[in-house]
Amino acid sequence: MITSLKVIKPGLLTTIQDIPGRKGLRKIGVPVSGTMDAHCAELANWLVGNDRKSPLLEITLGNGEFEFSEDTVVGITGGAANIMIGDRSVQQNKTLRAGKGERLNIGRVTKGARVYLAIAGEWSLNKISGSHSTYRAAGLGGFEGRELKSGDRIEVDVSSVNDTGRTVPKKLIPHFSQHQKIRVIEGPEWNRLSKEQQEYMLKSRFGISSSSNRMGIRLQSDKAIKVENSNFSSAPVIPGIVQLPPGGQPIILMNDAQSVGGYPRILKVADADLWRLGQVWQGNEISFSLIDRKDALELLDYYRELRESHLK
């Protein structure tokens, strides 16, 4: 049996993404894309019994409405929002069922930034270069390579779906604070900053610019940060790199960022904390905590083991 998800209202920006995105193509300029918050996306797919790397909807700031043509099992995680199925108020982080013809309404996000909607079953979408993820700048992947619009329909084969009746363990449900302390390691050009500037970077709380997007999070502070040697040739970059443009306001590169950058790479976000940045938005603040590479690898292993021990 095939269920059809009809988009009634797409919200600000809703795209199809997956984990881990489009790997191995950065050498030819194609970014990774994929879910901004891989942790919550994985939880959503786990709720409905899908492979955790399956495609799902990434709904930025909520305000989305969808209709199902058949009985459908769904999982909703990520940013906090009021959720309605038909006339019923339902909770996130639990396996949910929508009846034939019912509408799912996801309200405005009040904490965090992105909501993830998983639908149990096999999505009728083609993979592009090994991924379902949408990269809008090139019209690649997802649904016609673009964000969803009112009237779009996505088909999912639900023939062998069972209601898993799962609830996300409390230890895995993130807390979306207005202030996020992000762990980082030194970037290749960290030592181009003076000791005073390094201290400023690590003691400051940075605001989030309204021009932030899936390419990068632009930070704001009262004081511009300058490197001692401003001459810099283009060099490879990856998601999580903190660049320092000439204006002195740092940028954290994210999933849709370019593969080569021309600004000093002063820090790199620890992989274990990268997903947290998918839930920050204008009005939030970020500060940095410097750790070494050994601690960064241990953190990544710790969180992987924590998820595996609870998601059985």
Salt bridges, closest charged atoms under 4 A:
ASP18 OD2 - HIS132 ND1 3.73
GLU42 OE2 - ARG52 NH1 2.95
GLU42 OE1 - ARG307 NE 3.59
GLU58 OE2 - ARG114 NE 3.85
GLU58 OE2 - ARG214 NH1 2.69
GLU65 OE2 - ARG103 NH1 3.43
GLU67 OE1 - ARG103 NE 2.91
GLU102 OE2 - ARG88 NH1 2.75
GLU144 OE1 - ARG146 NH2 3.13
GLU147 OE1 - ARG136 NH1 3.61
ASP152 OD2 - ARG146 NH1 2.80
ASP163 OD2 - ARG97 NE 3.77
GLU189 OE1 - ARG265 NE 2.94
GLU196 OE2 - LYS223 NZ 3.93
ASP256 OD2 - ARG214 NE 3.05
ASP271 OD1 - LYS268 NZ 2.91
ASP273 OD1 - ARG183 NH2 2.84
ASP273 OD1 - ARG276 NE 3.20
GLU285 OE1 - ARG205 NH1 3.31
GLU298 OE2 - LYS294 NZ 2.61
ASP301 OD1 - ARG304 NH1 3.99
GLU308 OE2 - ARG52 NH1 2.97
